[in-house]
Amino acid sequence: MLDHILRFMTLGTIIVGMTAIYVALHTNNRRLGADIFLRYSDRVSDLRRRLPVAAFLERGAAGDIEITPEERRAVHEIIHAIFELYELKVHGFFPPAIWKIREPDIERLLSLPVFQQELAGLEGPIYEASAFDSLA
């Protein structure tokens, strides 16, 4: 009888330990995903501050907007950061619920004429417009 009690206690301890490990890993993965997302969001926000206010106005058609080389570099870095963030989302490094927080802002940003102009100017399979059209 005592032997059975000890076995059940050992089994209970193992189950509690496995549950604790699972909860810790799950919590850590969520925290890591949120941290990655926040760092990328901060980077995009810092880059957006380097752009002039005129870049965020929806006047003018893509292709005829004049920007300085520093502003062009900031736009390209924003595009790269958004693409990297999207790839992290696709590969499950953070939950889709976190992505939905900034998704409308990202779509609105990428639809601005200055970003459309630079997206059209980029070449290569990574930067095809179809890669950015499916950000949802």
Stockholm file with secondary structure:
# STOCKHOLM 1.0

chainA/1-136         MLDHILRFMTLGTIIVGMTAIYVALHTNNRRLGADIFLRYSDRVSDLRRRLPVAAFLERGAAGDIEITPEERRAVHEIIHAIFELYELKVHGFFPPAIWKIREPDIERLLSLPVFQQELAGLEGPIYEASAFDSLA
#=GR chainA/1-136 SS CHHHHHHHHHHHHHHHHHHHHHHHHHHHHHHHHHHHHHHHHHHHHHHHHTSCGGGGSCCSCTTCCCCCHHHHHHHHHHHHHHHHHHHHHHTTSSCHHHHHHHHHHHHHHHTSHHHHHHHHHCCSGGGCHHHHHTCC
#=GC SS_cons         CHHHHHHHHHHHHHHHHHHHHHHHHHHHHHHHHHHHHHHHHHHHHHHHHTSCGGGGSCCSCTTCCCCCHHHHHHHHHHHHHHHHHHHHHHTTSSCHHHHHHHHHHHHHHHTSHHHHHHHHHCCSGGGCHHHHHTCC
//
